[in-house]
C-alpha cells in the first residue's frame, strides 16, 4: 500500500487522530484556508533542503502538517507552530464506514466505527 493510507503520527502528537497519505482527501491545515488537497507527502510540511543565503544547501525541519501550494513554503515558518491539524473530512469518514475494502478494518475497530457512525448516522450503511 505504500504511502496511500496511514495514521498521521504528527497529528497524533498534537492530540488529533487522523489519517494521511496520497489516498486520503483533506483540507489545507492553514487556519484561513479551505482548499481541498490530499494528505500525501507532496503537501506535507516536512524536512526539506533549501538554498541558504550563501548558496549552501540547508536542511530545514518541517511541522508535519499538510498545506495547499499557496501555504506550503520551502521552509517551515514559525507561524506553523500555532496551527492545529484539521480533522478528517466527512468524505473520508464515509469511505471508511461504507467501502467494502474497509470491512476488515471496521470489524477490528468497533469503537472507532461506533464514534464515526454517531457523527454520520444517516450516511452510514
Secondary structure, DSSP 8 states (H G I E B T S, - for coil): -TTSSEE-HHHHHTT---EEEEEEEEE-SSTT---EEEESGGGB---EEEE-TTS-EEEE---S-B--TTT--SS--GGGGG-------HHHHHHHHH-GGGHHHHHH-HHHHHHHHHHTTTT--
